[in-house]
């Protein structure tokens, strides 16, 4: 029972920590994708969202720098 609980709760804890990291400004933070089930799909979606946020932020900074010069 404890192994099953850990198998389910570990990815959720990792995703929770990752969302806090992104909320704290650490854009691009990734989580490991260990399964192909719903939790794995959620982790893949989170990773894509985080990467897109980091890329958008980089483009915004570059545009701001270009305009400033």
N, C-alpha and C positions, 0 to 999 in steps of 0.2 A: 504494500500500500504506500509506504513512504517513497519508494522508487518512482511509482507512478505519479504521485503528487509532485515530486521534484521535477520529473520530466515535463509536467504541464506548467508548473509555476516558474521554472527557471527562464524560459523564453519570455514570459510575461514580465518578470522582473527586469530582464535585459531591455525589453522595449520601454518599460516605464523609465528606467534610468536614461535611455537614449532620448526619449521625448523631453526629459528634464534638461539634458545636455543641449539639445537643439533650442529649447526655450531660453536657455542661458546664453545663447549666441554661438554655440559650437556647431555651426552649419556644416553639413557634410558628414556628420557622425553616422557610422554604419553599425549594424548589428549582424551577428552571424545568422545565416539561414541554415538550419539543421534538418528541417523536414520539408516535405512537399504538401503538408496538410494545410488547414486554415491558418494556423499560427505561422507556418512557413510563408504562406502567401502574404500575411500581414507584415512579416519581417521584410519580404521583398518589396512590398509597397512602401513601407517606411523608408527603406534604403533608397528607393527611387525618388521619393519625395525629398528626402534630405539632400541627395545629390543635386536635384533640380533647384532647391533653395540655395545651395552653395554656389551653383553656376549663375543663377539670377543675381545673387549678391555680387559676384565677381564682375558680371557685365555692368551692373549699376555703378560699381566703383570705377570701372574703366570709363564709362560714359561721363561720370562726374569729373574725372581727371582730364578727359579730353576737352570738356567744356571749359574747365578752369584755365586751360592753356590756350 
